Amino acid sequence: MRHAAPAIRDDTPASLWPLSPAGRATARGLRLPDRTTAVASDELKAVETLARALGVADVPTDPRFAEVWRPPEQVSPGFREIRRAWVEGMPDDRHAGWESATYAARRFDAAVRAHAAGGDLVVATHGMVLTAWLVSIGRVAPGPPAGEFWLRLGLPDVVTTDLGP
């Protein structure tokens, strides 16, 4: 599950952005399967999304579900193009200091497999790392299709897949 809409603040690291009022409302409206394991990224917007969706005060977290590790950035008019280039596997000078898509997908996959334990798992996470992982397991095609998938993700959004064999 991609987190709900955050309250974006340039003076605050993205990992500490809370949900916006609209994000809180949409997160409360999410319906998740009963009797599943649920884990959030340790970023505030993901934690709040999962907690509201489940109707609980606290949820377990795992930092391996965090968004792509990168230096702090300002939200600028071109931020979507920069992020899309990364998602499509076309990093350039704008991505200096960013973790690779391969590494992001591996850490995410390790967390999924550690928490799934043969049952259903709900993960509250972020769009870029989710897309990189889905590409790595063959559920989303790499390149421009990955970019299109990422652009279509809503805030919040629920993506269902299996781990396969």
Solvent accessible surface area in square Angstrom, and as a share of the most:
residue,aa,sasa,rsa
1,M,13,0.06
2,R,33,0.12
3,H,12,0.06
4,A,0,0.00
5,A,28,0.22
6,P,18,0.11
7,A,24,0.18
8,I,91,0.46
9,R,115,0.42
10,D,78,0.40
11,D,131,0.68
12,T,33,0.19
13,P,76,0.48
14,A,30,0.24
15,S,46,0.30
16,L,102,0.51
17,W,19,0.07
18,P,24,0.15
19,L,2,0.01
20,S,18,0.12
21,P,97,0.61
22,A,68,0.53
23,G,0,0.00
24,R,77,0.28
25,A,55,0.43
26,T,66,0.39
27,A,0,0.00
28,R,129,0.47
29,G,49,0.47
30,L,27,0.13
31,R,196,0.72
32,L,27,0.14
33,P,79,0.50
34,D,116,0.60
35,R,231,0.84
36,T,34,0.20
37,T,62,0.36
38,A,13,0.10
39,V,2,0.01
40,A,0,0.00
41,S,0,0.00
42,D,75,0.39
43,E,16,0.07
44,L,64,0.32
45,K,11,0.05
46,A,0,0.00
47,V,33,0.19
48,E,32,0.15
49,T,0,0.00
50,L,0,0.00
51,A,9,0.07
52,R,73,0.27
53,A,13,0.10
54,L,69,0.34
55,G,67,0.64
56,V,73,0.42
57,A,108,0.84
58,D,117,0.61
59,V,10,0.06
60,P,81,0.51
61,T,64,0.37
62,D,11,0.05
63,P,76,0.48
64,R,85,0.31
65,F,0,0.00
66,A,6,0.05
67,E,17,0.08
68,V,4,0.02
69,W,114,0.40
70,R,49,0.18
71,P,59,0.37
72,P,134,0.84
73,E,59,0.26
74,Q,115,0.51
75,V,44,0.25
76,S,46,0.30
77,P,140,0.88
78,G,29,0.28
79,F,33,0.14
80,R,132,0.48
81,E,104,0.47
82,I,42,0.21
83,R,32,0.12
84,R,65,0.24
85,A,16,0.12
86,W,6,0.02
87,V,13,0.07
88,E,32,0.14
89,G,46,0.44
90,M,128,0.57
91,P,85,0.54
92,D,69,0.36
93,D,135,0.70
94,R,116,0.42
95,H,10,0.05
96,A,76,0.59
97,G,67,0.65
98,W,36,0.12
99,E,20,0.09
100,S,60,0.39
101,A,37,0.29
102,T,75,0.44
103,Y,110,0.42
104,A,0,0.00
105,A,4,0.03
106,R,162,0.59
107,R,15,0.05
108,F,2,0.01
109,D,30,0.16
110,A,49,0.38
111,A,0,0.00
112,V,9,0.05
113,R,115,0.42
114,A,63,0.49
115,H,51,0.23
116,A,12,0.10
117,A,95,0.73
118,G,88,0.84
119,G,45,0.43
120,D,99,0.51
121,L,40,0.20
122,V,16,0.09
123,V,15,0.09
124,A,0,0.00
125,T,0,0.00
126,H,2,0.01
127,G,1,0.01
128,M,1,0.00
129,V,0,0.00
130,L,9,0.05
131,T,0,0.00
132,A,9,0.07
133,W,13,0.05
134,L,3,0.01
135,V,41,0.23
136,S,67,0.43
137,I,30,0.15
138,G,62,0.59
139,R,98,0.36
140,V,18,0.11
141,A,53,0.41
142,P,96,0.60
143,G,16,0.16
144,P,89,0.56
145,P,66,0.41
146,A,0,0.00
147,G,0,0.00
148,E,72,0.32
149,F,34,0.14
150,W,13,0.05
151,L,75,0.37
152,R,167,0.61
153,L,15,0.07
154,G,28,0.27
155,L,76,0.38
156,P,25,0.16
157,D,43,0.22
158,V,74,0.42
159,V,45,0.26
160,T,126,0.73
161,T,54,0.32
162,D,90,0.47
163,L,53,0.26
164,G,37,0.36
165,P,183,1.15
